[in-house]
């Protein structure tokens, strides 16, 4: 996959364990003061974990870079697997986990409501 800052890149990498080639276009910044927080946003540093980043003046290297990435697909697969294990929670069971959480919160709210009566 070749993309810019699209979030679909992460879903693609997680589900296929294949690398993504990012073209480093200007980032759409929703919070211009994000640097004050002191934490590099996930969508910036994660690009280097799941693929390669080409600057706009390196566009002519796209085919060569993509070929090298495909040749090193096992290395990227290992990197993506490690990333998913560390940062993606409840993989394959998120619906069940989410449903249980919602039910527990509803039950707590009902209990609090009854105690107030």
Helices and strands as residue ranges (DSSP letters): E 2-3, H 8-16, E 20-24, G 34-37, H 42-50, E 51-55, G 56-61, H 62-71, H 73-87, H 94-116
